[in-house]
Amino acid sequence: MVTPQLPQTQTSYSSMAKQNCRSKISSIFSDGFLFAGASIVALLVVWALWSFMSASPNADPSFLPTSAGQKSALETPANPVSTVFDLRYDPPDPNFYDDPDLSYTMEKPIKNWDEKRRQWLKLHPSFIPGAEERILMVSGSQSTPCKNPIGDHLLLRFFKNKVDYCRIHGYDIFYNNILLQPKMWSFWAKMPAIKAAMVAHPETEWIWWVDSDAAFTDMDFKLPLDRYKAHNFVVHGWEKLIYEQQSWTSINAGVFLIRNCQWSMDLMEAWAKMGPQSPEYDKWGEILRTTFKDKIFQESDDQSGLAYLLLKEKEKWGNKIYVEGEYYFEGYWVEIVGTLDNITDKYLGIEKGEARLRRRHGERVSESYAKVWEEHLKDAGYGRYSWRRPFITHFTGCQPCSGDHNQMYSGETCFDAMQKALNFADNQVLRKYGYMHKDLLDSSTVFPVPFDFPA
């Protein structure tokens, strides 16, 4: 993937690397703890079964998939996302899958995709409730072993991190490690995977691409989907850098949210024309290099291509693309990792004064505790200089698989930073299982969490 240094960062990591990176969590264990016996809580889960379970396959669905901005039949308050899907029901009625001309590849466009999705949902009514907020995460890496000796281990840790986040919030995940279309290599390989995921999951409204070297470092935070109702694409960036400074690093295409609709199919078709499978690939390299004066390499890449569409074809694409800069939709690791100890201390301090947050609970009900956290994070801010957990920490430039990291950093610096961020996130997961890492630079050792921790 493209690995620029993001423009908001002025931090020199050399000074940060000299600091003692040991986690301050260890300080709270200097006097030891007495462990109390665990109490068993019996949870009664009441499933509200929808009337759709007995609905006719041909009944009109309440959800009609459309591109953002078009009128949807579902404009009622948020419906609970149903997990009671009829996985054994696929009626014989013909649908788009029965069309021999349907192609999963980028070379052959799909038309009338909104209507195709709408018809599929009509035939599969158990997937209709909650469809407007349904998310499928997509990520991937190479099919061959990593060149970097520790690369495969790191990719496994990053993958585990994504699985943890999806499990906590009830999202599906598709991890692809095959080059689906050999001509679309490197950072362009994500596009065939995303299109294939759209076709394979007509029940899903959003496809969420997350690079293999990006880690969720706030397991509680959820995407503010209401903010994106009028948009079809969400990417992290800064509009001023796009339209005023015309910088290729004005956005980062390593993490984005794309609506499963015809508009998105058309966008990817236009976007992919700049890729290596196109006969105009070299031409686009020259165009992008000329357009963005700070672009230092000639090659046409996906990030510059998307920035070009925003800049030059705003009326066609830009008005449906949300450039998110208010929180760490993805954040540059150099400016984040050095803050994790302070963030840990802040959160532990809140827990000491809030008994509700110290209460042990099942992982399945984690989102209810996230609401309690928000009561105490109103003044934390978002993004750089805040003490809120960063949502996604992106290790741009570290190249964990190849080891060909940006020469601004050493391999050791990248490795320690990745280990620290992944263990920071892992502590939020392990806590529900009764354990935590005492030291964020020690991935192997955990301790049993005492009752009423950290009070």
Disulfide bonds with the S-S distance in Angstrom:
Cys146-Cys401 2.11
Cys398-Cys414 2.12
